[in-house]
């Protein structure tokens, strides 16, 4: 009978290097990644072995089988896919290059894909929050809630702004982290 465990960890897409290190350390301790579900990583007991885990980001679903085959041809084992992130592993003994992104251009391309994905998520959120605030403000004036309406509108705009700033902060830290990765590439 296989022994299994799950670990709940929260890695943002810009934390892919830390996530890879976490997965490699788990395998080195005798736990092989089998799947990811949300923030849960599912592992099964295996022999302790030095294994490198790599995550690549490919949001193009139509080329999934060809994409996975490309990495398989170079000796990487496909494990799972989550939200456009593809998880691969390879024993250290079989690695000539430790990483899928061994040169500057491929690493920069990977980081740019992540940045583009983050912007696609952040821009609609900003537009929706501004639109909702605007609609509520118009309705308050139409229904003669003038004194109370002003307080409510100002509070709503401040609350929406605060939520947007807090949510954007996560993305901005991710952008700066990716920029640092790009700048530190050989």
N, C-alpha and C positions, 0 to 999 in steps of 0.2 A: 504494500500500500504506500502510495506517495504521500509524503508529509508536505503540507502546504501552509503558507502564511500570507497575510496581507499587511502592508504598511501604508498608512495614510500620510502622504507628503504633498505639499503644495509648491509646485515649481511653475513659474510663469514661463512663457515661451522663450523669453530672453535669458532664462536661467538654464539653457540647454547644456552648458558645460558642467554646471554643478549637478544637474540631473544625471549626466553620463557618469560622473565620478561616483555618485551615490549608487547607481546600478552596478558599476564595476566592483565597488567595495562589497556589495551584497553577494555578488557571485564569488568573489575571493573568500568570503566567509561561508560559502556553501549553499547559497540561495540563488537559483536561476530565475530570471524574469520570464513569466509566461504570458502575462496580459496586463493591461491597464484599464481601469474603469473609473472615470472621473479623476479623483485625486488618490485613488487606491492603486497600489502596485501589487500584483499577485505574483507570488514566488512559489517554487517548489524546491525541495531539498535536492541537492546534487553534490558531487565531489567538489572539494575546494580546488579552484583552478584560477589562474590569472587570465581574466577575460576582459577585453576592451568592449565597451558599449558605445555605440555612436547613434546619434539622432540626426536625421535629415528632415528637412521641411519641404514637402511637395504638395501644394494644395490642388494639383491637377489630377482629379480622380480618373479621367478617361485613360490615362497612360499607366495606371497602377501596376498591372502585371508586367509590363515592359520595364518599368522603373525598378521594381523589386528584382527582376531578372538581371538587370545591369549590375546590381550590388552582389547578387548571388554568384554571378560569373567571376567576381573578384574575391570570392571566398567568404563573404559576409553572410551570416545566417539572419534571415528576416524573422523577427519575433512578433511584432504587432504594429498596428497603426492607430493613432488617436488624433483626431482634429488636424489632419494633414502632417502630423509628425510620424515619421517612420523609424522604428527601433530596430537596430541591427547589432549583432555581436560577433566576435571573432576571438579565438584563443590567442594569447600574446605570442605563443610559439609559432603561429602561422602568419604573423604580421611582419611584413617588410616595412610598411608605413603604419604608424600607430593610429592614424586618423584618416577618415574618409576625406576630410578637407585638409590635404597636405600642402596645398599651395595657396598663395595669397588670393588669387582670382576666385577660386571656388569658395573660400571662406567668406570673402566679401559678397559674393552672389548669395550665399546662404543668409547672411545677415540682412541683406537688402530685401530678400523675400519675407523675412520676419517683420521688418519695419513696414513694408507695404501692407502686410496682413493686419498689423496693429493699427495703422492709419485707417484702414477700411472699417475697423470696428469702432474707432474713436469718433470719426467725423459724423456718422449717422446719429450716434448718441448725443452729440452736441447739438445737432440740428433739431432732434426730437425734443430735447429739454427746453430749448429756446422757444420752439413752436408751442409747446404745452403752456409755458408761462405766458406767452402772448395771447393765446386763446382765452385762458382764464382771466387775464387782465381785461380783455374786451368784454367778457361776460359780466364781470363785476360792474363795469360802467354802464352797461346796457340795463341792468336790473336795479339801478339806483342804490347800490351799496357803497355810496361814496366815502363816508368817513371810515367805516370798517373795511371797506374794499381797499383803500389805500394801504392800510396797515397789512392786510392780508397779502396784497400784491407784492409789497416790498419784502415781506417775510418770505413769500414763495420764491421770489427772484433771488434773495440771499441764500435760501436753502438750496435751490437748484444750482446756484453758482458754487456753493460749498461742496455739494455732492460731485459736481463736474470737476472741480479742482482736485478733490481727493481721488477720484477715479482716474483723472488725467495724470496725476503724480505717479501712479503705478506705471503708466505707459511711458512717461518721460524718463523715469529711472531705467526702464528697459531700453529706451533709445540710447541713453548715455552709456549704458553697459555694452550695448552692441557697437556703438561708436568706439569705445575703448578696445573691444575685441578686434575690430577692423584696424585700428591704429597700431595694435601690438602684433599683428600678423607679420611674420618674417619680412 
